[in-house]
Amino acid sequence: VASGAGATNIFASANATLYRSTDGGASFASSTVIQAGQLRAPYPPLLLDPVAPTTVFTAGRRVYRSTDSGATWTALGTVDPDLNTVIVALTMAPLARQIMYAATACLPEVTPKANCPATSTVWRSTNSGSSWARVSALPGLVSRLASDRAQPNLLYAAIGSYPGGPSGSAGYYQGDLLRTAEATGATGGREP
C-alpha cells in the first residue's frame, strides 16, 4: 500500500492487479499494469513520489511509472538482466528524486525451476528509472529499501520478512537491517 501524507491517492498491489483510489479510499478501481506473463513479486513494490503524489511507480522485471495518479503507465528500463529475478523493493532519494534504488532477487515461488540463491542485488538509477547500474549484492532477500534523507548515496535494506521467508541460509534473519554506502558498494553489518 502506498499513500502520500494528506493525499487522496491510495495505491495497493496484488499479484496481477493494481488498485487505486483517487478519493481517499472511498472507492477503488483496478487495473493491470505489469504485462501478462511478466515475472513479478507476489506483491509488487509500490513507490509514491514524496513531492508529486500523482507520480507512482510499480515493478515486475522492469519499473513502470504513472504521472497521472495511475490512469496511464509507461514502462521504463529493465533493471536486472537475469531473467530469473524480479524487483522486490523500490525507493527514491527524497532530496534527489531522480535517484532511485531497486532490489532484485530470484524468488522460488516466482521461478520454481530456477536454483534461487538467498541473495539480492541492489541497483541505482540516476535518471528516474530510465536506466540502471548495479551497486552491490547483499546476502539475504531484501524486503524493503530506504534512502537516507540527508545522504542520497546511503541506503538501508531490510532483510527477511518476505513471502519467501527469512534468509537464514545467508546468515541473516527476519528483521535484520543492512546499510550500504552506494559509492563503494560496501555493506555494513546489522544496524541496531
N, C-alpha and C positions, 0 to 999 in steps of 0.2 A: 504494500500500500504506500502511496506517495501523495503528499498534500503539502502545500505551502502554508505558512502561518497566515491565518486570516483569509486565505484564498478560498474561492468557491470551487476550484478544480480539485477533484479527488480521483486518483487512479488506483486500480488494483489489477494484478495479473494472475492468470491461471495458465495452465499448460498451453492451450491454443487460443486463448481469448484474453483480450484486454478490456476491462470495464472502466468507463469514465463517467464522471458526474461533473456537470458544469453549474450545478445549483446547490452546492454544499452537501450533497448526499441525498437530497430528496428523491432523485431518480437517477438511474444508471443506464447507459447504453453500452452494448457490447460490440466489439469489432475484432477482426483478425488482422494482426499487424505482421507477425512473423509468418512467412510463406509456408504453406503446407509442405511437409517433407523436410523442412529445415530442422536440424537438431536444435534443441533448446533445453535449458534447465527446467526442472519440474515447475518452478515458479520463477519465470524470467525476471531479471532485475529491472527495477524502475528507478529513474532518476529525474527529479523535477528541478529545473533551474532555480536557484535560490533568489535570483533577481528578476527573472522574467517567468512568472508562473504559468504562462501559456506555452512554454517550451518544456517538453518532456522527452525522455529517452527510454527505450527498452532494448532488449538484445536477445539474440539467439546465437547464431555463429557470427553474426555481424550486428552492428548497432543501427538502430532506427531512431529518427528524430522527427518530432512534430513541433511546429511553431504556432499552431492554431488550436491549442488545447486538445489535441488528439483527433481532430476532424480528418486530417490528411497526414501521411507519413512518408518520409524519404529514407531510403536505405543508404547507409554510409559505408565506409570501408570495412572489409573483413579484418578482424582483429588478429586471430591466430591461424596460421596456415595449416596446422594439424587438423585434419578432417574429423578426428575423434573428439575434439574439445568443443565446449560451449562456454559462453560468457556466464559466469556465476555471480559476479559482483561488478558494480559500476559506480564511480563517483567523479566529482569535478572539484577543482580547486576553487574555493569560494571567492578569493581575491583575484584570481586569474582564470576566469571561467572558460577560456579556450583550452586550458589544460585539463584533460580528462584521464582517468585511470580505469582499466578494466582488468579483472582477474579471469583467467580461463582454466578449465580443468576437464579431464576426461571423467565422466561420471558413469559408473557401472550400470545404473538404472536407465541411462540415456543411450549408451553404446555398449550393450551387453556382450557383444562379440569381441570387444577390444580388451586388451590387458591394461587396465587403468591403474597407473601408479597413484599413490596418495600424495600428489604434489599439485601445485597450482603455479601458473605463470602470470606475472604482472606485466601489463602493457601500458604505454603512455602515448597520448595524443596531444600535440600542441596546436592543433587546428580544429578543435571542437568535434573530433571523432572522424574526420575525413581519412586520416591515415594513422597508423600505429607503429610504435617501435617497442621491442622487448626491453623490459627493465631488469627483471630477475625472476628466478624460480624460487618458490617457497615450499618448505615441507608442509604437508597437510592440505586439506581442502578449505579454501577461503570461502567464508560465508558473507562477509561484509568488508568493504573498503571505506576509509575515511581519510581525506586530505587535511593536513593541519591547516587551521585557519590563517595563521600568520606566515607559515612557510609552505608554499605550494609544492616544494620538492620533498616534503616529509609526508610519508604515507603510513597509515596504520592498516593492518589486515587482521581481521578476526578469523580464527581457525576453528573449524568444527561447527556444531550447531546447524549442520546442513543435512538435508534429507538423506544424503549418503552416509551419515553418521560421523562419529568422532574419527580423528585421524591418528589413532594410537600407534599404528604401524610406522608412522613417521616421527614418533616421539612427542607429538603434540596432542593435546586433548581438548575436548569441547570447552570453549570459552577462553582458550589461550589467545593472546594478542601479540602480534609481531609488529615491529617498527622497521621500516626500510628507508634508507637515505637514497633517494632516486638517482642522484648524480653518480653514485658509485655502485648502486645495486646491492650494497651490503645490507644484511638483515641483522637486526638486533635481537636480543633474547626476549624472553617473556616480559611483558610490561606489568607493573603492579596494578 
